[in-house]
Structure formats: structure tokens, C-alpha cells
Amino acid sequence: MSLSKQFEILVGELYKRKGYKVELNKVVKGKSGAKHEFDGYCTKGKRVLAFEAKYSYLPISLDDFSRFLTAVDDCGIKEAHMVTNSYFSENILSLAIRYNIKLIDGNSLRRELIKYNLDSFIANDFSSFSYIIKIFLDSLDKSKTLSRILLPYNQVLRLNLDHSKFKEKA
């Protein structure tokens, strides 16, 4: 199972612990007739929430955000969250405010995982893949500007995702 898939399941478990009924990878037909797949489709009474979960060591792309925003709008979903272990660019932060999309970055996610007793999935060793990327970026750019932009210190939440801990219920 890929890290992205495991991350979706972890985020789904977080929303379950918040009291939602969660359907992962739900396909919803929009007003346009197009079908959109949401990583998580959550309900609590009449309340409907959709989330997109992005596991990445780089900032979330504007393309990913735009696709999610389009799907949310087409399906008429009033509450939408984009969740990542990473972080969002200033452009995405501005758009999210304008279109009422809640953004949950790595730092916020860390707090949520701890609050809902899912902190066992937070990695404790920081000799990670992101450090290797930092070294590579610094070798390309002696001023270390690229690594400061792409990998701000403590912004990427490293998760200890283990295949055995994520068994989907059939």
C-alpha cells in the first residue's frame, strides 16, 4: 500500500474519531454531470464534509488545490478540508480563504493527531527523506534559498506509516 493511500486512511481515522461516518475514495456526481472522487466523504447527521489528503515532502501544488476546489464547487459541498503532512503556498492560502476551504498543514495535523490519540503515527527520528532532499537542493543552490523555500524547518510532518497498522475493512 502506498504512503499516499496510508495517509488517506490515517486522515479518515482522524475524522472517524471526530465523530464522522467516513467513506474513503467516494465518487460523487456533480451538477455538471462530471464524476469526482474525494479522498474522504464524511457525514455527521446532516453535515457533509469532503477532504483531500496529500502526503508530500514538498508544498502542495496549486494544480492539486484547483482540482479539489473544482470538485467541491461542482458537487455543491459546503464544507471542505485539504489535509497534508507538508504545507501550503501563499497562493493556496489566499484562495482557500476566498473559497472557504479549510487547510490543515503538517503542524496543525500534528496537533490533531495528538488530540485524537493518533500520535503513535508521528515519526520521532528526523533523519528523513526531507533531509536528503535538502542536501540535494543545497548542492544545486549554494545560497540555500531553494531548500528554505521548499523545505522550511519543522513544516513537514514526518509520519511513521506502517502497512500493518492500516487494514481496510472489507
FENQUI-V399085 format. One record per residue. N is the residue number from 0. RES is the residue in one small letter. PHI is phi in whole degrees, -180 to 180 (none if undefined). OMEGA is omega in degrees with one decimal (999 if undefined). D_FIRST is the distance of its C-alpha to the first C-alpha in Angstrom with 1 decimal. Layout:
n=N res=RES phi=PHI omega=OMEGA d_first=D_FIRST
n=N res=RES phi=PHI omega=OMEGA d_first=D_FIRST
This chain:
n=0 res=m phi=none omega=-177.2 d_first=0.0
n=1 res=s phi=-71 omega=177.0 d_first=3.8
n=2 res=l phi=-61 omega=179.7 d_first=6.7
n=3 res=s phi=-62 omega=179.7 d_first=8.3
n=4 res=k phi=-66 omega=177.7 d_first=6.4
n=5 res=q phi=-61 omega=179.5 d_first=6.7
n=6 res=f phi=-64 omega=176.9 d_first=10.1
n=7 res=e phi=-58 omega=-179.7 d_first=11.1
n=8 res=i phi=-66 omega=177.6 d_first=10.7
n=9 res=l phi=-61 omega=179.4 d_first=12.7
n=10 res=v phi=-65 omega=175.2 d_first=15.2
n=11 res=g phi=-59 omega=177.9 d_first=15.5
n=12 res=e phi=-63 omega=177.1 d_first=16.4
n=13 res=l phi=-60 omega=179.9 d_first=18.9
n=14 res=y phi=-69 omega=174.4 d_first=20.6
n=15 res=k phi=-61 omega=-180.0 d_first=20.8
n=16 res=r phi=-69 omega=174.9 d_first=22.5
n=17 res=k phi=-86 omega=175.7 d_first=24.8
n=18 res=g phi=100 omega=179.5 d_first=25.9
n=19 res=y phi=-91 omega=165.7 d_first=24.2
n=20 res=k phi=-88 omega=-171.5 d_first=22.8
n=21 res=v phi=-118 omega=171.7 d_first=19.5
n=22 res=e phi=-116 omega=179.1 d_first=18.0
n=23 res=l phi=-88 omega=176.5 d_first=14.7
n=24 res=n phi=54 omega=-179.8 d_first=14.7
n=25 res=k phi=-82 omega=177.0 d_first=18.3
n=26 res=v phi=-97 omega=-178.8 d_first=20.5
n=27 res=v phi=-126 omega=177.9 d_first=24.0
n=28 res=k phi=-85 omega=-178.5 d_first=27.1
n=29 res=g phi=-85 omega=178.2 d_first=29.1
n=30 res=k phi=-60 omega=-178.9 d_first=32.9
n=31 res=s phi=-77 omega=-175.0 d_first=32.8
n=32 res=g phi=98 omega=178.3 d_first=31.2
n=33 res=a phi=-74 omega=176.8 d_first=28.0
n=34 res=k phi=-101 omega=-178.6 d_first=24.7
n=35 res=h phi=-126 omega=177.4 d_first=22.3
n=36 res=e phi=-104 omega=177.2 d_first=18.8
n=37 res=f phi=-105 omega=177.1 d_first=18.3
n=38 res=d phi=-58 omega=177.9 d_first=15.1
n=39 res=g phi=-140 omega=176.3 d_first=17.3
n=40 res=y phi=-123 omega=-170.1 d_first=20.6
n=41 res=c phi=-116 omega=176.0 d_first=22.4
n=42 res=t phi=-131 omega=174.7 d_first=25.8
n=43 res=k phi=-145 omega=-171.7 d_first=28.3
n=44 res=g phi=66 omega=178.6 d_first=31.6
n=45 res=k phi=-90 omega=-178.6 d_first=32.5
n=46 res=r phi=-76 omega=178.5 d_first=30.5
n=47 res=v phi=-121 omega=-179.1 d_first=27.7
n=48 res=l phi=-138 omega=174.3 d_first=25.2
n=49 res=a phi=-116 omega=175.6 d_first=22.4
n=50 res=f phi=-131 omega=173.1 d_first=19.9
n=51 res=e phi=-118 omega=-179.0 d_first=17.9
n=52 res=a phi=-111 omega=-178.9 d_first=15.2
n=53 res=k phi=-123 omega=176.1 d_first=15.0
n=54 res=y phi=-96 omega=-174.1 d_first=13.3
n=55 res=s phi=-156 omega=172.7 d_first=15.7
n=56 res=y phi=-98 omega=179.4 d_first=18.1
n=57 res=l phi=-119 omega=177.6 d_first=20.7
n=58 res=p phi=-62 omega=-179.7 d_first=22.6
n=59 res=i phi=-68 omega=-176.0 d_first=21.4
n=60 res=s phi=-79 omega=177.0 d_first=23.0
n=61 res=l phi=-64 omega=177.5 d_first=25.8
n=62 res=d phi=-61 omega=178.6 d_first=24.4
n=63 res=d phi=-61 omega=179.6 d_first=21.3
n=64 res=f phi=-63 omega=-178.2 d_first=23.7
n=65 res=s phi=-63 omega=177.7 d_first=26.2
n=66 res=r phi=-62 omega=179.4 d_first=23.8
n=67 res=f phi=-65 omega=179.3 d_first=22.9
n=68 res=l phi=-59 omega=178.7 d_first=26.6
n=69 res=t phi=-62 omega=-179.9 d_first=27.6
n=70 res=a phi=-64 omega=179.9 d_first=25.3
n=71 res=v phi=-61 omega=-179.4 d_first=26.6
n=72 res=d phi=-65 omega=-177.7 d_first=30.2
n=73 res=d phi=-63 omega=-178.6 d_first=30.0
n=74 res=c phi=-90 omega=177.8 d_first=28.7
n=75 res=g phi=67 omega=-179.8 d_first=31.2
n=76 res=i phi=-81 omega=-174.6 d_first=28.9
n=77 res=k phi=-85 omega=-178.7 d_first=31.0
n=78 res=e phi=-125 omega=-177.1 d_first=28.5
n=79 res=a phi=-139 omega=180.0 d_first=25.5
n=80 res=h phi=-127 omega=170.2 d_first=23.4
n=81 res=m phi=-111 omega=-173.6 d_first=21.3
n=82 res=v phi=-119 omega=177.3 d_first=19.2
n=83 res=t phi=-144 omega=171.0 d_first=18.0
n=84 res=n phi=-86 omega=-175.0 d_first=17.7
n=85 res=s phi=-103 omega=-177.9 d_first=20.1
n=86 res=y phi=-153 omega=-175.0 d_first=23.4
n=87 res=f phi=-116 omega=177.3 d_first=25.4
n=88 res=s phi=-75 omega=177.4 d_first=28.3
n=89 res=e phi=-60 omega=178.8 d_first=31.8
n=90 res=n phi=-59 omega=-179.3 d_first=31.7
n=91 res=i phi=-67 omega=177.6 d_first=28.7
n=92 res=l phi=-58 omega=179.2 d_first=30.4
n=93 res=s phi=-65 omega=179.9 d_first=33.6
n=94 res=l phi=-65 omega=-179.2 d_first=32.0
n=95 res=a phi=-63 omega=177.3 d_first=30.1
n=96 res=i phi=-65 omega=-178.3 d_first=33.5
n=97 res=r phi=-62 omega=-174.9 d_first=35.2
n=98 res=y phi=-104 omega=174.9 d_first=32.8
n=99 res=n phi=58 omega=174.7 d_first=32.0
n=100 res=i phi=-102 omega=178.1 d_first=28.3
n=101 res=k phi=-80 omega=178.4 d_first=27.2
n=102 res=l phi=-105 omega=177.2 d_first=25.3
n=103 res=i phi=-121 omega=-178.7 d_first=23.4
n=104 res=d phi=-89 omega=-176.9 d_first=22.9
n=105 res=g phi=-57 omega=180.0 d_first=21.4
n=106 res=n phi=-67 omega=178.2 d_first=24.7
n=107 res=s phi=-66 omega=179.4 d_first=25.0
n=108 res=l phi=-63 omega=178.0 d_first=21.5
n=109 res=r phi=-55 omega=179.6 d_first=22.3
n=110 res=r phi=-61 omega=-180.0 d_first=25.4
n=111 res=e phi=-66 omega=180.0 d_first=23.6
n=112 res=l phi=-62 omega=178.1 d_first=21.0
n=113 res=i phi=-67 omega=-178.1 d_first=24.0
n=114 res=k phi=-59 omega=-176.7 d_first=26.1
n=115 res=y phi=-103 omega=174.8 d_first=23.8
n=116 res=n phi=56 omega=174.4 d_first=23.0
n=117 res=l phi=-113 omega=-175.5 d_first=19.4
n=118 res=d phi=-71 omega=175.8 d_first=20.6
n=119 res=s phi=-65 omega=179.6 d_first=18.9
n=120 res=f phi=-90 omega=177.8 d_first=15.9
n=121 res=i phi=-85 omega=-179.4 d_first=18.3
n=122 res=a phi=-71 omega=-179.5 d_first=18.3
n=123 res=n phi=-100 omega=177.8 d_first=21.9
n=124 res=d phi=-96 omega=-175.1 d_first=22.2
n=125 res=f phi=-108 omega=173.5 d_first=22.8
n=126 res=s phi=-87 omega=-167.4 d_first=22.8
n=127 res=s phi=-111 omega=175.4 d_first=19.8
n=128 res=f phi=-57 omega=-179.5 d_first=18.6
n=129 res=s phi=-63 omega=177.7 d_first=20.8
n=130 res=y phi=-67 omega=177.6 d_first=23.7
n=131 res=i phi=-64 omega=177.5 d_first=23.2
n=132 res=i phi=-61 omega=179.0 d_first=23.1
n=133 res=k phi=-59 omega=179.5 d_first=26.3
n=134 res=i phi=-61 omega=-180.0 d_first=28.0
n=135 res=f phi=-63 omega=-180.0 d_first=27.3
n=136 res=l phi=-62 omega=179.1 d_first=28.5
n=137 res=d phi=-65 omega=177.9 d_first=31.6
n=138 res=s phi=-71 omega=177.6 d_first=32.4
n=139 res=l phi=-81 omega=-172.8 d_first=32.6
n=140 res=d phi=-128 omega=-174.7 d_first=34.5
n=141 res=k phi=-62 omega=179.5 d_first=37.0
n=142 res=s phi=-79 omega=179.2 d_first=37.8
n=143 res=k phi=63 omega=179.0 d_first=34.2
n=144 res=t phi=-69 omega=-178.9 d_first=34.3
n=145 res=l phi=-57 omega=-177.8 d_first=31.0
n=146 res=s phi=-67 omega=177.7 d_first=29.1
n=147 res=r phi=-68 omega=179.1 d_first=31.0
n=148 res=i phi=-76 omega=-173.4 d_first=30.2
n=149 res=l phi=-84 omega=-176.8 d_first=26.5
n=150 res=l phi=-132 omega=178.8 d_first=25.6
n=151 res=p phi=-60 omega=-177.7 d_first=28.0
n=152 res=y phi=-56 omega=176.9 d_first=28.2
n=153 res=n phi=64 omega=178.9 d_first=26.3
n=154 res=q phi=-92 omega=-179.8 d_first=24.9
n=155 res=v phi=-92 omega=179.1 d_first=21.2
n=156 res=l phi=-85 omega=176.5 d_first=19.6
n=157 res=r phi=-83 omega=-180.0 d_first=17.4
n=158 res=l phi=-114 omega=177.1 d_first=14.8
n=159 res=n phi=-97 omega=-177.6 d_first=13.7
n=160 res=l phi=-92 omega=-176.1 d_first=10.2
n=161 res=d phi=-117 omega=-177.1 d_first=9.3
n=162 res=h phi=-52 omega=-174.5 d_first=6.6
n=163 res=s phi=-69 omega=-177.9 d_first=9.8
n=164 res=k phi=-84 omega=-176.9 d_first=11.2
n=165 res=f phi=-117 omega=175.5 d_first=8.9
n=166 res=k phi=-113 omega=179.4 d_first=9.7
n=167 res=e phi=-68 omega=176.7 d_first=10.6
n=168 res=k phi=-80 omega=-178.6 d_first=14.2
n=169 res=a phi=-79 omega=999 d_first=15.3
